[in-house]
Amino acid sequence: MSVDVKYAPKLPSVSVSPSGEIVEGSSVNLTCSSDANPAADYTWYKENQTLLQGPEGIYHFTSISSEDRGIYYCKSDNQHGEINSTSLSVDVQYGPKHPSVSVSPSGEIVEGSSVNLTCSSDANPAANYTWYKENEDSPEASGQIFTITDFRAEHIRNYYCEAQNNRGRHNSTLHLTVAGDPTMMMNIIRSTLVVLMLIPLLLLSLWTRKKITLSSTTEPHEPEEIELDSCPAYENISDAAAQTEDREEQEDLV
């Protein structure tokens, strides 16, 4: 005689396939199984977010990504009860994403100051960092932070950091500029020197013009003399006046 005993699911077992390291882009299966009568249904969760419900108990990643990292668990249930599995950690390995670079202090760099260049990248396992000057093969520094203790004009150029791990590598470029471009500063200095040299010449020219003007206004002038002697017009006027006077005297006698 067969005796069929019904019971709620036992504690589910969970597994990931393939086992070992999970690399981004690979195909991955999460499997949940539990002893139960009748057979259990399964629900997969990622950190309390429901992913899949059904009788199979397998959750499939066609191409797993870095966003799929996290803690998973499954629930096994039938009409006699339900039970959750233990947690399953899924760790996805991937090469460095595009690094971000920053300068501290931010803004324009003052010559002679200390400057920190920082490089960071999302990577699993954690990335190692190497700093290079553009177009140079030998590294300037290693580590996430590259410090220039005494910033000079020769440091003004492009730098790039390389983030790398056993899954790949990625570069990012950073351009450094000092407060006031050196060429521009030299031009400003030259222009200033020219102006300073011209100022004395300009002042001397103004002083000379002023002296000439003062001399011309203070020097005495002799009045001009008008010579009326030997002037024909004056003689003609005198003769005409004498003739008129003689006629008047003759008329008085008559």
C-alpha positions as CSV (number, residue, x, y, z in Angstrom):
1,M,0.0,0.0,0.0
2,S,1.4,3.4,-1.0
3,V,1.1,6.2,1.5
4,D,1.4,9.8,0.0
5,V,2.3,12.3,2.6
6,K,1.8,15.9,1.7
7,Y,4.1,18.5,3.2
8,A,5.3,22.1,2.8
9,P,8.6,22.8,1.0
10,K,11.8,22.2,2.8
11,L,14.6,24.7,2.9
12,P,15.5,25.4,-0.8
13,S,19.0,25.0,-2.1
14,V,20.4,27.7,-4.4
15,S,23.3,27.6,-6.9
16,V,24.8,29.5,-9.7
17,S,26.1,28.1,-12.9
18,P,28.8,28.2,-14.1
19,S,30.5,28.1,-10.7
20,G,33.5,30.2,-10.0
21,E,34.2,33.7,-11.3
22,I,31.4,35.3,-13.3
23,V,32.5,37.6,-16.1
24,E,30.4,40.4,-17.6
25,G,28.8,39.3,-20.8
26,S,28.6,35.6,-20.0
27,S,25.5,33.4,-19.7
28,V,24.6,32.6,-16.1
29,N,21.8,30.5,-14.5
30,L,20.5,30.7,-10.9
31,T,18.8,27.5,-9.7
32,C,16.5,27.1,-6.8
33,S,15.2,23.6,-5.7
34,S,13.3,22.4,-2.7
35,D,11.8,19.1,-1.5
36,A,8.1,19.5,-1.3
37,N,4.8,17.5,-1.9
38,P,3.1,18.6,-4.0
39,A,5.9,20.1,-6.1
40,A,6.7,23.7,-5.2
41,D,6.6,26.8,-7.2
42,Y,9.5,29.2,-7.1
43,T,10.0,32.9,-7.0
44,W,13.4,34.6,-7.5
45,Y,14.1,37.9,-5.8
46,K,17.0,40.4,-6.0
47,E,17.1,42.5,-2.8
48,N,13.3,42.2,-2.4
49,Q,12.6,42.9,-6.1
50,T,10.6,40.1,-7.7
51,L,12.3,38.7,-10.8
52,L,10.6,35.4,-11.8
53,Q,7.8,33.1,-10.7
54,G,7.2,29.6,-12.0
55,P,7.7,25.9,-11.4
56,E,11.1,25.7,-12.9
57,G,13.1,27.5,-10.3
58,I,15.8,28.7,-12.8
59,Y,16.5,32.4,-13.5
60,H,18.6,32.9,-16.6
61,F,21.0,35.7,-17.6
62,T,21.6,35.7,-21.3
63,S,24.4,38.3,-21.0
64,I,25.0,39.2,-17.4
65,S,26.2,42.8,-16.7
66,S,27.8,44.8,-13.9
67,E,24.3,46.1,-12.9
68,D,23.3,42.5,-12.2
69,R,25.6,42.2,-9.2
70,G,23.8,41.8,-5.9
71,I,22.1,39.5,-3.4
72,Y,19.6,37.0,-4.6
73,Y,17.3,34.5,-2.9
74,C,14.4,32.3,-3.9
75,K,11.1,31.3,-2.3
76,S,9.6,27.8,-2.5
77,D,5.9,27.4,-1.9
78,N,2.9,25.0,-2.2
79,Q,-0.5,24.8,-0.7
80,H,1.0,23.6,2.6
81,G,3.5,26.4,3.1
82,E,6.4,28.4,1.9
83,I,10.0,29.0,2.8
84,N,12.8,31.3,1.7
85,S,16.3,30.2,0.8
86,T,19.5,31.5,2.1
87,S,21.0,34.4,0.3
88,L,23.1,34.0,-2.8
89,S,25.7,36.6,-3.7
90,V,26.3,37.2,-7.4
91,D,29.6,38.9,-8.1
92,V,30.2,40.0,-11.7
93,Q,33.7,40.8,-12.8
94,Y,34.4,43.5,-15.4
95,G,37.0,45.8,-16.8
96,P,37.3,49.4,-15.8
97,K,34.6,51.8,-17.1
98,H,35.7,55.1,-18.5
99,P,37.7,56.8,-15.8
100,S,36.8,60.2,-14.4
101,V,39.7,62.6,-13.6
102,S,39.7,65.7,-11.4
103,V,42.1,68.4,-10.2
104,S,42.4,69.7,-6.7
105,P,42.3,72.6,-6.0
106,S,39.8,73.2,-8.8
107,G,39.9,76.1,-11.1
108,E,43.1,77.8,-12.4
109,I,46.4,76.5,-11.1
110,V,48.8,79.0,-9.5
111,E,52.5,78.5,-10.4
112,G,54.4,77.1,-7.5
113,S,51.3,75.5,-5.8
114,S,50.7,71.9,-5.0
115,V,48.3,70.1,-7.2
116,N,46.5,66.7,-6.9
117,L,45.3,64.8,-9.9
118,T,42.8,62.1,-9.1
119,C,41.6,59.2,-11.3
120,S,38.7,56.9,-10.5
121,S,36.9,54.2,-12.3
122,D,34.2,51.6,-11.7
123,A,35.9,48.2,-12.0
124,N,35.7,44.7,-10.5
125,P,38.2,43.7,-9.3
126,A,39.3,47.2,-8.2
127,A,41.5,48.9,-10.8
128,N,45.1,49.9,-10.6
129,Y,46.0,53.4,-11.8
130,T,49.0,54.7,-13.8
131,W,49.6,58.3,-14.9
132,Y,51.4,59.3,-18.1
133,K,52.3,62.5,-19.9
134,E,50.7,62.6,-23.4
135,N,53.0,61.1,-26.1
136,E,55.4,59.6,-23.5
137,D,55.7,55.9,-22.8
138,S,57.3,56.0,-19.4
139,P,54.8,56.6,-16.5
140,E,54.9,59.7,-14.4
141,A,53.3,58.1,-11.3
142,S,51.3,55.1,-10.1
143,G,48.3,55.2,-7.8
144,Q,44.9,56.8,-7.9
145,I,46.3,60.2,-6.9
146,F,49.2,61.9,-8.6
147,T,50.6,64.9,-6.7
148,I,52.7,67.7,-8.3
149,T,54.2,69.5,-5.3
150,D,55.7,72.6,-7.2
151,F,53.6,73.3,-10.3
152,R,55.7,75.0,-13.0
153,A,55.2,76.0,-16.7
154,E,56.7,72.7,-17.8
155,H,53.9,70.9,-16.2
156,I,51.3,72.5,-18.5
157,R,50.3,69.7,-20.9
158,N,48.0,66.8,-21.3
159,Y,48.1,64.0,-18.8
160,Y,46.1,60.7,-18.9
161,C,45.5,58.1,-16.4
162,E,45.1,54.4,-17.2
163,A,42.8,52.3,-15.1
164,Q,43.4,48.5,-15.5
165,N,42.6,45.2,-13.9
166,N,42.7,41.6,-15.1
167,R,39.5,42.2,-17.1
168,G,40.7,45.2,-19.2
169,R,41.9,48.7,-19.2
170,H,40.6,52.2,-20.0
171,N,42.2,55.7,-20.4
172,S,41.1,59.2,-19.6
173,T,42.8,62.5,-20.5
174,L,43.2,65.7,-18.5
175,H,44.7,69.0,-19.6
176,L,46.4,71.3,-17.1
177,T,46.7,75.1,-17.4
178,V,48.4,77.6,-15.1
179,A,46.7,80.8,-14.0
180,G,47.8,83.1,-16.9
181,D,49.3,81.4,-19.9
182,P,53.2,81.9,-19.9
183,T,53.2,83.3,-23.4
184,M,50.5,85.8,-22.6
185,M,52.3,86.8,-19.4
186,M,55.5,87.5,-21.3
187,N,53.6,89.6,-23.8
188,I,52.0,91.6,-21.0
189,I,55.4,92.1,-19.4
190,R,56.9,93.3,-22.7
191,S,54.0,95.7,-23.2
192,T,54.3,97.1,-19.7
193,L,58.1,97.7,-20.2
194,V,57.4,99.5,-23.4
195,V,54.8,101.8,-21.8
196,L,57.2,102.5,-18.9
197,M,59.9,103.5,-21.3
198,L,57.6,105.8,-23.3
199,I,56.2,107.7,-20.2
200,P,59.5,109.7,-19.6
201,L,59.7,110.6,-23.3
202,L,56.1,111.8,-23.3
203,L,56.6,113.8,-20.1
204,L,59.7,115.4,-21.6
205,S,57.9,116.3,-24.8
206,L,55.0,117.9,-22.8
207,W,57.4,119.9,-20.6
208,T,59.3,121.2,-23.7
209,R,56.1,122.4,-25.4
210,K,54.9,124.1,-22.2
211,K,58.2,125.9,-21.9
212,I,58.0,127.2,-25.4
213,T,54.5,128.4,-25.0
214,L,55.3,130.3,-21.8
215,S,58.3,132.0,-23.4
216,S,56.2,133.2,-26.4
217,T,53.5,134.8,-24.1
218,T,55.9,136.6,-21.7
219,E,58.4,138.2,-24.2
220,P,57.8,142.1,-24.7
221,H,56.8,143.6,-28.1
222,E,57.8,147.1,-29.5
223,P,55.0,149.1,-31.1
224,E,55.2,149.4,-34.8
225,E,55.9,153.0,-36.2
226,I,54.0,154.2,-39.2
227,E,56.0,156.4,-41.5
228,L,53.9,159.0,-43.3
229,D,56.9,161.0,-44.7
230,S,57.3,160.9,-48.5
231,C,53.9,159.4,-49.0
232,P,52.4,160.7,-52.3
233,A,48.9,160.4,-51.2
234,Y,49.5,162.6,-48.1
235,E,51.0,165.3,-50.3
236,N,48.0,165.3,-52.7
237,I,45.7,165.7,-49.7
238,S,47.6,168.7,-48.4
239,D,47.6,170.5,-51.8
240,A,43.9,170.1,-52.2
241,A,43.2,171.5,-48.8
242,A,45.4,174.6,-49.5
243,Q,43.6,175.3,-52.8
244,T,40.2,175.1,-51.1
245,E,41.3,177.5,-48.4
246,D,42.4,180.1,-51.0
247,R,39.1,180.0,-52.9
248,E,37.2,180.6,-49.7
249,E,39.3,183.7,-48.9
250,Q,38.8,185.2,-52.4
251,E,35.0,184.8,-52.1
252,D,35.0,186.7,-48.7
253,L,36.8,189.7,-50.3
254,V,34.2,190.0,-53.1
